[in-house]
Amino acid sequence: MRILVCRGHVHGTDAAQYASALRERLPDHEVEFAATPAEERAALNDATVVTGGAPPPALFEAETDAPSLFACVYAGTDHLDLDELEAAGVAVTNAAGVHGPNVAEHVIGGMLAHARGLLKAKTQQRDHEWRSYQTRELQGATVTIVGLGAIGTAIADRLQPFGVDLVGVRYTPAKGGPTETVYGFEEIHAAVEGAEYVVLACPLTETTRGIVDAELFETMSPQAVVINVARGKVVETEALVAALRWNGIDGAVLDVTDPEPLPGEHPLWEFENVLITPHNAGDTPAYYERRAEILAANVTALEEGTQLRNRVR
């Protein structure tokens, strides 16, 4: 089987490293790294699997035989034309699960930064100010996790030792999950009421777009910290700014924003109780290693005619 790795990078790591990780796991298959558009076009002629951020445009050309699988290296596939790929007879998988450990660590780091007052400490350090300030503990806090997929589950698992009360929100609450209580999205107000931390780890869909709006901020406790590692458009930005400005919530940790990148003059930069990172909660040196494990399993599935892991279409 021939596997084409398209050029590009994730979190500053070149896709050539991804190809190397695949060769280690698939020694009996040909793994080709295409460093240029011309190499991509040539390699598409007999590739069974194509993997990268997005399929090369040549994949849809009539004279080119479509591969069996496009393996997206991202967890989100909202940037892909899934209908077009399906019409071409190409199965699509994503990288769901790759980000579990690293994004979960990012979330817990943000929670601890707020609980222990580390944002305030950094400001005082900058100003050479030696002054005590009040902090709080994670122990005993209520944490609501919106989205109980691979990332939400990893967050819940790592929060267990902190002695927190966990509440979850998912599309099908009957499935249960790693939290004591699980609500559906239509019950999100009940899920966030009284929570000290509201963690957004859900995909961006028509259901979740703008679900954190002015009404939901009204339901939240003034002591709540909102942590968004989902997508910027899950939160209505104007409502978030208003909630921060009028002490409707206690702070925010934002790895994603709307708009993104966040303009330099945006008011969110000015709040001292807001921690902003440039959409790099998923940054990890193990990214391509984990991604290669998923694709190697799916190459075996293609050979055996069994179900593909992480199939989205």
VENJO-V308056 format. One record per pair of residues at least 4 apart in sequence whose C-alpha atoms are under 8 Angstrom apart, sorted by the first residue. I is the first residue (numbers start at 0). J is the second residue. If there is no record, write none. Layout:
# VENJO-V308056
I;J
I;J
This chain:
# VENJO-V308056
0;28
0;29
0;46
0;47
0;48
1;28
1;29
1;30
1;31
1;45
1;46
1;47
1;48
2;28
2;29
2;30
2;31
2;46
2;47
2;48
2;49
2;50
3;30
3;31
3;32
3;33
3;39
3;42
3;43
3;46
3;47
3;48
3;49
3;50
4;14
4;15
4;17
4;18
4;30
4;31
4;32
4;33
4;49
4;50
4;51
5;14
5;32
5;33
5;34
5;39
5;49
5;50
5;51
5;52
5;55
6;13
6;14
6;15
6;32
6;33
6;34
6;35
6;51
7;13
7;14
7;51
7;52
8;12
8;13
8;14
9;13
9;14
10;279
10;281
10;282
10;283
12;16
13;17
14;18
14;32
15;19
15;32
16;20
16;287
17;21
17;287
17;288
17;290
17;291
18;22
18;30
18;31
18;32
19;23
20;24
20;287
20;288
20;291
21;25
21;30
21;291
21;292
21;294
21;295
22;26
22;28
22;29
22;30
24;291
24;292
24;295
25;29
25;295
31;42
33;38
33;39
33;42
34;38
34;39
35;39
36;40
37;41
38;42
39;43
39;55
40;44
40;55
40;57
40;58
42;46
43;49
43;57
43;58
43;63
43;64
43;65
43;66
44;63
44;64
45;64
45;66
46;66
47;65
47;66
47;67
47;68
48;66
48;67
48;68
48;69
48;70
49;54
49;66
49;68
49;69
49;70
50;54
50;69
50;70
50;71
50;72
51;69
51;70
51;71
51;72
52;71
52;72
52;73
53;71
53;79
54;58
54;69
56;60
57;63
58;63
58;64
58;65
59;63
59;65
59;87
65;87
65;88
65;89
66;89
67;88
67;89
67;90
68;89
68;90
68;91
68;92
69;89
69;90
69;91
69;92
70;91
70;92
70;93
70;94
70;294
71;76
71;91
71;92
71;93
71;94
72;93
72;94
72;290
73;93
73;94
73;95
74;93
74;94
74;95
74;96
74;97
74;98
75;93
75;94
75;95
75;202
76;93
80;84
81;85
81;91
81;312
82;86
83;87
84;88
84;89
84;90
84;91
85;89
85;90
85;312
90;310
90;312
91;310
91;311
91;312
92;307
92;308
92;309
92;310
92;311
92;312
93;309
93;310
93;311
94;290
94;293
94;309
95;149
95;309
96;149
96;150
97;286
97;289
97;290
98;102
98;149
98;150
98;281
98;286
99;103
99;149
99;150
99;151
99;152
99;153
99;154
100;104
100;150
100;153
100;154
101;105
101;280
101;281
101;282
101;283
102;106
102;150
102;154
102;228
102;280
102;281
103;107
103;150
103;151
103;153
103;154
103;157
104;108
104;154
105;109
105;280
106;110
106;154
106;198
106;226
106;228
107;111
107;154
107;158
108;112
109;113
109;226
109;252
109;274
110;114
110;137
110;196
110;224
111;115
111;116
111;117
111;137
112;116
112;117
112;118
113;117
113;118
113;224
113;250
113;272
114;134
114;135
114;136
114;137
115;134
115;135
115;136
116;120
116;132
116;133
116;134
117;121
118;122
118;271
118;272
118;274
119;123
119;271
119;272
120;124
121;125
122;126
122;271
123;127
123;128
123;129
123;130
124;128
124;129
136;140
137;161
137;162
137;163
138;161
138;162
138;163
139;162
139;163
139;164
140;162
140;163
140;164
140;194
140;195
140;196
141;163
141;164
141;165
141;166
141;193
141;194
141;195
141;196
142;163
142;164
142;165
142;166
142;194
142;195
142;196
142;197
142;198
143;165
143;166
143;167
143;168
143;190
143;191
143;194
143;196
143;197
143;198
144;151
144;155
144;165
144;166
144;167
144;168
144;197
144;198
144;199
144;200
145;151
145;167
145;168
145;169
145;197
145;198
145;199
145;200
145;201
146;151
146;167
146;168
146;169
146;199
146;200
146;201
146;202
147;151
147;152
147;167
147;168
147;169
147;176
147;177
147;200
147;201
148;152
148;200
148;201
149;153
150;154
150;200
151;155
151;200
151;201
152;156
152;176
152;177
153;157
154;158
155;159
155;165
155;177
155;178
156;177
158;162
158;163
159;163
164;179
165;178
165;179
165;180
166;178
166;179
166;180
166;181
166;182
166;190
167;176
167;177
167;178
167;179
167;180
167;181
167;182
167;190
168;172
168;181
168;182
168;183
168;184
168;187
168;190
169;181
169;182
169;183
169;184
170;183
170;184
171;175
171;183
172;176
172;181
172;182
172;183
175;180
175;181
176;181
182;186
182;187
182;190
183;187
184;206
186;190
187;191
188;192
188;215
188;218
188;219
190;194
191;197
191;218
191;219
192;218
192;219
192;220
193;219
193;220
193;223
194;219
194;220
194;223
195;220
195;222
195;223
195;224
196;223
196;224
196;225
196;226
197;223
197;224
197;225
197;226
198;225
198;226
198;227
198;228
199;225
199;226
199;227
199;228
199;229
200;227
200;228
200;229
201;207
201;229
201;230
202;207
202;229
202;230
203;207
203;208
203;229
203;230
203;232
203;233
204;208
206;210
207;233
208;232
208;233
208;234
209;232
209;233
209;234
209;235
210;215
210;233
210;234
210;235
211;215
211;216
211;233
211;234
211;235
212;216
212;234
212;235
212;238
212;239
213;217
213;235
213;238
213;239
213;242
214;218
215;219
216;238
216;239
216;242
216;247
216;248
217;247
219;223
219;247
219;248
220;247
220;248
221;246
221;247
221;248
221;249
222;248
222;249
223;248
223;249
223;250
224;248
224;249
224;250
224;251
224;252
225;248
225;250
225;251
225;252
226;251
226;252
226;253
227;231
227;251
227;252
227;253
227;254
227;255
228;253
228;254
228;255
228;278
228;280
229;233
229;255
230;234
230;255
230;256
231;255
231;256
231;257
231;258
231;259
232;236
232;256
232;257
234;238
234;239
234;257
235;239
235;257
236;240
236;256
236;257
237;241
238;242
239;243
240;244
240;266
240;267
241;245
241;247
242;246
242;247
242;248
243;247
243;248
243;249
243;250
243;270
249;272
250;272
250;273
251;272
251;273
251;274
252;273
252;274
252;275
253;273
253;274
253;275
253;276
254;275
254;276
254;277
254;278
254;279
254;280
255;259
255;276
255;277
255;278
256;260
256;261
257;261
258;262
260;277
261;265
263;268
264;268
265;269
266;270
267;273
268;273
268;275
276;280
282;286
285;289
286;290
287;291
288;292
289;293
290;294
291;295
292;296
293;297
293;308
294;298
295;299
296;300
296;308
297;301
297;307
297;308
298;302
299;303
300;304
300;305
300;306
300;307
301;305
301;307
